[in-house]
Each structure stands twice: as structure tokens, then as C-alpha cells.
Amino acid sequence: MESTSKDDVRTMPANEFKTHCLRVMDEVAETGMAVVVTKHRKPVAKLVPMPAPGGIVGLFKDVMTVPGDIDKPAIPIEEWEVFSNPGQVIDPKPRSG
């Protein structure tokens, strides 16, 4: 197996990866070290460890922002057709009875 110390990534030829795929997957999961699979010495795929399981709360912290007030409707309630013209709203599911 070829190896590099750059950012905890190692390289491996595709034929060797094919032979030892399950073992390599276990090693990546245990060590956290990624494996770059090569064909003719050119990188073609990268196997990286999955993040630890956790909830979705805080998943995008410091990654994305929500502008404005998320509790406020995007369209003022006065402009909603269902409230301004309640007699013209058609029930999409007719009740049978």
C-alpha cells in the first residue's frame, strides 16, 4: 500500500483496494484516515470516514445563516388569497358522505 503523510491521507492502487476493500473500510472508520484510490497513479476516488452520528441540531452552525425573521411569514397575511377571498377558495379534496 502506498502511503503519504499529507493531512492523514494515504493512497492505494485500485486493484489493491478491490482486494482489501472491507478491511480498508474498517481501517478508515477506526483511524479516521482517508484513502485515495488511484488508477495508473492518478486519483479517481477518495474514501473518507463518516461523521459521528448525532442530531441535526447545530449541524449547519457557522456554515449557513438565515437572514431576516424566520418566525415572520414571507408574505404578509393580508395578501394571502385564502384570507382575502375565502368564498373563492376551492377545497382540493371534496368530502364524500
N, C-alpha and C positions, 0 to 999 in steps of 0.2 A: 504494500500500500504506500503510495506517495504521501508525503506529509509536508505541510507548511505551518509556520507558527504565526502567520498574519491573521490577527483577530480571531484566534481559535477556530480556524477553518482548515480542513485537510482535503486533499484531492485524491480521487480514486478513479482508475480507468473503468469504463462501463462494464467490461467483461468481468472484472473482479467484483464490482458492485452487484452484478447479476448473480454471481456465485454465492456471495455472502450477504445478500440483501437483508434478510431478517436479523442477522447478527449486527449489521451496521445500523439498522433502525434502532435496535435495543441500545447500542452504544451512544447514538445521538441523543436518545431520550435520557440516558443515565448521566452522560457527561455534559450535555448541552453544547457540544462542539459540532458545528455544521460540517457537512461533507459535500464537496463539489464533485460531481460525476463528469468525467471527460471522455470524449471520443476523439481519437487521433490528437491527443494532448490539448484539445480545445474544450472549454467548459460548456456543457449542454444542460445541466440541471444542478440544483442545489437542494440538499435535504437539510432542513433546519428543525430544531425541536419546537414542539407546540408550547405555547404559554401555559402556565399553571392554570387549572380550571378555577373559575371564580364567577362571581355575578357580573351583571352588565353595569351595575352602578359604578361610576368612575372610570369606565373603560376608555372613554374618549377625553378624560381630563387632560387639559393642556394640549389637546390635539385639535379640537374644534371649539368654536364659540357660537352662541345663539344670540343674534342681535335683537334688540327690542324686548318687549314684554311678552313672554311665552304664555301668560295667562289671559292676555287680551286677544279677542278674535281678530283675525286678519282683515275681515270686512266688518264694518260697523253693523250691529244687529238691525238697525233701521233699514239697511239696504238688502237684507235677506228677503227674498221673494216670498217665502213661506209665511213671514210675519206681515209683510206689507199687503199681500193679496191672498189671504187664506182661503177664499172661496174658489180660487183658480188652481189650487194645488190638487193634482190628481194622485189618488192612492195607488202606488205601483203594484200592490198585492190586494186585489179585491177579496173581500171576505165571503166565504161560502157559508150558508147557514140554513 
